[in-house]
């Protein structure tokens, strides 16, 4: 079994008080540690999981006084995860996943501009003709 939490194989992407997200370079997965759950996603599955979390109407659930709105069952079959979360836990998981997504997008944007001609990290000025 590959240890995705060693310094050589993983990079911490985002952390909250309830969890941490890593990028494992060995398995090419996003690893999300949330409370007691450990989830491993390929990037496409991670994006689908994020979409699923963001579709949940938290505001509607907050104002709904019925008992079934106090909890939400979250499933991620790709990560072998199914858990019943309170609204507070759902908000915390959404914060972790959206923060991780932001860091991935920011990193992608920085790499894109650093590699392309005229990028952010050019050493020589561009000659004007």
N, C-alpha and C positions, 0 to 999 in steps of 0.2 A: 504494500500500500504506500502511495506517495504521500509524504508529509508536506501539505500545502502551507504550513505555518512556519516553516523554517525561513531564516533570513535569505537564503540563497534562492528559494523558489517562489516567494510571494512578496507582494507589495501591498501595504495597507492603503486602501482607497479613501475610506470615510469611516468615521466613528461617532457614535452617539453614546449617551449614558446607558442605553439598553442593548447595544450591539456594535459590531464592527464588520466591515466588508473588505475583502482582500481580492487581489487578482493573482491567481496561481499561474505562473509561467510554464510549469511542467504540464499541467492538464488543460491549459487554456480555458479555465473556468473562473467565474466570479463566485467567491465563497462568502456567504452571508451568515454570520453568527448573530442570532437574535435570541436573547433570553437563554433558553436551553436548547434551542433548535440550531442545527448546522445544515445549511442548504448550499448545494453546489449547482451552479447554472452555467450552461453554455450561454454566450452573449445573446443569441436569439431568444432563448428561453427566459433569460433575465428580463429582456425588454417586454416579452409577453406577460410575465409576472408583474412587472411595473404597471403595465396597461390595466391588468386585472385589478390591482390595488387602487389605481386612480379612478376607476369607473364606479367604485363604491360611493354612494351618496352619504357621506358622514353627517353633513348638516341635516339632512332629512331624518337620519337615524337619531340624532340628538334631540330633535323635537317630537319624535314619535314616542309616546308613553307606553307602548306595548312591550311586553317582556322579550319577544323575539328580536327586537331591535337593539337589545343590550349587548348582544354578541353577534359575531360574524364568523362563519366557517370559511377559512382560507385554504385553498388547495393548490398545490404545485406538484402535479404528478411526475414531472421530469426530475424533481428533487426529492421525490418520495416524502412529501410533506402534506399533512392535513392537520389543521389545528383550529380550535375554537378560540377566537380572540375577543377580548373586550374592546370597546371602542377606543379606550386609551391605548391599549396595546396595538390596535390597528393603526392609529395615528403615529405611534412610535415606529412601527415597521415601515409605514409609508415614508416617514421622514428619512429613515436609514436608506431605503431603496432609492428614493428620489435624490438624496445627497450623493449616493454612489453613482447614479446616472449622470448627475451634473459633473462630477469629477471625470468620468469616462469621456463625456462630450468635450470638456475643457482640454483634457489631455490629447484627444483626437485633433482638436482645432489647433493646438500648439504644435503638434507634430506635423500637421498639414502645412502650416505656414513656415515652419523651420526648415522643411525639406524643399519646398518649392522655391524657385528663383524669386528674389525680392521678398523673402520671408522675414520673420521677425528677428532672426539671429544672423543676418548677413554681416560679414566682417568688412567687406569692401562696399563703398557706395556705388549706387547704380549710375552708369554713365548716361547722360542725357545727349540725344543726338539732335 
